[in-house]
Amino acid sequence: MPKQIFQSELSAWGISQKHERMDNGELRFRLMGRDGSGYIRCENPGPPVWENGHSHSSLQELVLVQHGAVVFVELRGKETKFTLLQEGDWAVTTPQVPHTECVGGNAVVHTIKFGDCSNSDWIPSLELDAKTKSLSFEEACQKCQSR
């Protein structure tokens, strides 16, 4: 019979929790390991919102849409690639490639941080934000390439 592990015991295994309401209204529920890998459940209870564009030097993120839709965007050199992700769709980030998401209203997204997480960095991409944040969800969808 499995034995429940209580929150007070998590630190013994190097597991931490961090839950936040982001400035854009998203709810983030995190379960992270001491090696920097981890899981984030993101819920957007309101209208579509843009996340902040960023990259990582070595870690990767798997983004999986549970409910709703997300426009996933990458800046590859001078090319900005827009991809519509719907329920069950997923994308994987590439180290050093800036990425962002426009999370649709009432969407639920799972993100898994994996790979070389020894440097859990977050490098802002103002260039990507300048190309995306002024777009509505509908405008971003119109720029999407087929998968």
Long-range contacts (C-beta under 8 A, 24 or more apart in sequence): 22-51, 24-49, 24-50, 24-51, 25-49, 26-51, 26-103, 32-113, 35-117, 35-118, 36-113, 36-117, 36-118, 36-119, 36-120, 37-112, 37-113, 37-114, 37-115, 37-117, 38-112, 38-113, 38-117, 39-110, 39-111, 39-112, 39-113, 40-110, 40-111, 40-112, 40-113, 41-108, 41-109, 41-110, 42-103, 42-107, 42-108, 42-109, 42-110, 42-111, 43-107, 43-108, 43-109, 44-68, 44-103, 44-104, 44-105, 44-106, 44-107, 44-108, 44-109, 45-106, 46-105, 47-105, 47-137, 48-102, 48-103, 48-104, 48-105, 48-136, 48-137, 49-102, 49-103, 50-100, 50-101, 50-102, 50-103, 50-129, 50-132, 50-133, 50-135, 51-100, 51-101, 51-102, 51-103, 52-100, 52-124, 52-129, 53-98, 53-99, 53-100, 53-124, 53-125, 53-126, 53-127, 53-128, 53-129, 53-132, 54-98, 54-99, 54-100, 54-122, 54-123, 54-124, 54-125, 55-93, 55-95, 55-96, 55-97, 55-98, 55-99, 55-123, 55-125, 56-93, 56-95, 56-96, 56-119, 56-120, 56-121, 56-122, 56-123, 57-95, 57-96, 57-119, 57-121, 57-123, 58-95, 58-115, 58-116, 58-117, 58-118, 58-119, 59-95, 59-113, 59-114, 59-115, 59-116, 59-117, 59-119, 59-120, 59-121, 60-92, 60-93, 60-94, 60-95, 60-113, 60-114, 60-115, 61-92, 61-93, 61-99, 61-111, 61-112, 61-113, 61-114, 62-90, 62-91, 62-92, 62-93, 62-111, 62-112, 62-114, 63-90, 63-91, 63-92, 63-93, 63-101, 63-109, 63-110, 63-111, 64-88, 64-89, 64-90, 64-109, 64-110, 64-111, 64-112, 65-89, 65-90, 65-107, 65-108, 65-109, 66-108, 66-109, 66-110, 67-106, 67-107, 67-108, 68-103, 68-104, 68-105, 68-106, 68-107, 68-108, 69-104, 69-107, 70-101, 70-102, 70-103, 70-104, 70-107, 70-109, 71-101, 71-102, 71-104, 71-137, 71-140, 71-141, 71-144, 72-99, 72-100, 72-101, 73-99, 73-100, 73-101, 73-102, 73-128, 73-131, 73-132, 73-140, 74-98, 74-99, 75-99, 75-125, 75-127, 75-128, 75-131, 80-128, 80-131, 80-132, 80-143, 81-145, 82-140, 82-141, 82-143, 82-144, 82-145, 83-144, 83-145, 83-147, 84-141, 84-144, 84-147, 89-147, 98-123, 98-125, 98-127, 98-128, 99-128, 100-125, 100-128, 100-129, 100-132, 102-132, 102-135, 102-137, 102-140, 104-137, 105-137
